């Protein structure tokens, strides 16, 4: 084994672990990018695994917690790592070097074993050669299962009786029809001023009561977004909030809901100029279970990709958001603009309506389309349509009432005039959900029935 290669691998391990100890923001991205196999030194591998355990327990690792997780015997080692790593600015570059040198180290080690095995046993030599081929593919974490394994896992899953932790959106009718899991990519599209941000905030707030949510905004700011939540939760006039015209009774209502308003694990992130790679790094470091992007068309292309057309840029961003979910297990909800309908055309949008790229409809696991209902008061009447649903039925719609003064979406029962004969309903472009009276009471539902 080359002494130079060994020294390079150890130096890379030191730089990575030192960065993790002095800067908690890089812990998530590094844990995702690296594996324990990248650490050839036993004590350094133990430190990396301690970080991983703490992160999986929902704790923010720091030197004290890491040392405690290692039995209290690593204080001097941790102090030494921090001392020789003055900055974490190059942490991801350190990780790339670490992975490359670890791969070289393991290949060199296997090469020596291959030479020894070839002298004694062809079968053993072939086994080592297979390991070299597998390692050289440089695709860590690849999962390969045959049909028997899939069958056995299927029986195990259903025998346990534990349902997957599907995301709920605060709308019973919607929760029963879409099955969004960690890692899935959901798109909420709407025409300008349809209420996408208000609906996304309402959904995000509901989800944040159980999960960590990061709301990445490219427009607005945290103050404007929180103003909407105050109106939503305290039922105080949004107009009065914006005019700074709150009265004593308004403040009393706001104070009364303080705990309910501030308890959910929802964080606003100013994403101006952030690429999907930046969003991914932040999501991992903050341990978000859902990332909300407001909105997709505002995200710039990845660094170094200059001169792309809007179509190419949005297509790239859509694919990157899908990969963010697939590779990290973080669910993604992206808001998207829809192209306005042509004059005289139907206002009901289809999947082709996503602005600037048809790739969005290809990448999304679930696509929801929000628009104003024809012939109704455009200030209040909305329709939320399931345009795409990989795991269930699509082309269904839910009537909504939007109260702009409290920034609240409410469910509305199907209007009597829409109770058409079954034959006519089959011909309709979109079907409206019925039978809601049989649904159980949701208690403190963010989408109250009207």
C-alpha positions, 0 to 999 in steps of 0.5 A: 500500500502506498504511504502517500495514498494512505497519508492523503486518505487520512488527511482528507478524513481529518479535514472532513471531520474537523469541518463537521465539528466546527460548523453544524451547517455542513453536517447534513450535506456531508452525512448524505454525500459520504459513507462509513466506508470512506473512512479507512481509519477506525477511530475516524469511522467511529466519529462519523458514525456517531454524527450519523446516529445523533442526526438520525435521533433528531439532535444537532451534533456538537463536540460535546454530544459526539464525545458523549456518544463515543463513551467520553473517550474521544475528547483529545481526538476531537479537539485535535481535529478542530485545531487543524481545521481552521475553516469549513468553507471547503467542506464539500471539496474535502468530501470529494477528495475523501471519497476519491482517495478512499476509493483509490485506497480500497482499490489498491487494497483489493488489488493486493488481495487479487494478486495473492488470490490469483496465485492460489484459487481462481474462484477466490480471485474472481470473487475479489475481481467482482468486488473491484468491479462493483467498487469501481462503478462509483455509485454508492448506495445502489439498491438491487432486489430480485422478485423474491426479495420484493415478495418477502418484503411486501408480506413483511410490510403488510403483516406488520400492519403499519401504514406508510407515513403519508403526508396529510394536507389538512383536506380530508378529501385530498388526503384520501386520494393522494399518497405522498411519501418522503422523497416525492415531488409534488407541484402546485400550479396556478394562474397568477393571483389564484392563491398559490402562496396562501394555499401553500402556506396553509398546507405547510403550516398544517404539515409543520405541526408534525414535521419539519418544514422549510419554506424557501421563498424567491418572492415576498419576504418572511414578514409578508408570509407571517402576516398571512399566517397571522390572518389565517390563524387569528382570523384577523383582517389581513387588510387591517394587518397591512394598514397597521390598523389593528385594534385592541380586540385584534391584538387579543385574538393574536395573543390568544393563538400565540402558542398555536401560531408559533409551535409548528416547525416551520421555517422561512428561508430567503432563497434569493439566488439559491440554486437547487443545490443550495436548497438541498444543502440547506434542507439537509443541514436543517433536517427538513422533512418537507421543502416548499419552493415558492416558486419553481420558475424563479430558481436559477440554473446550477452554477456554471450553466450560463446561456440557457433558455428559460425552457432549458433552465426550468426543465433543469430545475424541475429535474433537480428538484425531483432528484433532491427528493429521490436522493435525500428522502426529503419531500418537495412541494414546488409552486409553479406558474401556469400559462394564462388560457387563451382568450375565449378558451376554457379557464380549466388548466391541463397538465400542459399549462405549466409555464416554460416547460413540459418537463414539470408534468413529467417529473411530478409525482403529484400535480395540483392545479388551482384556478378560479371557478367559471361563472362564480365570484372570482374573488372567492370561488376556487377549484383545486384539481388533481392533474396528475397522481402516480399512485391514484386517481387523477382528474378530480377536483375540489371546490374551495372558498377563498377568504382573502381577508383572513387568507383562508381556504375552506372546503365547499360542498358540490353545488346542487346544479352540478349533480348531473346525470351519470352519463353527462358527468362521465363526459365532463372534463373534470369530475367533482368529489361528492359524498363529503357529508360522510367524512368524519369531523376533522376537529380543528381543521385548517380547511373548515367546511362551509 
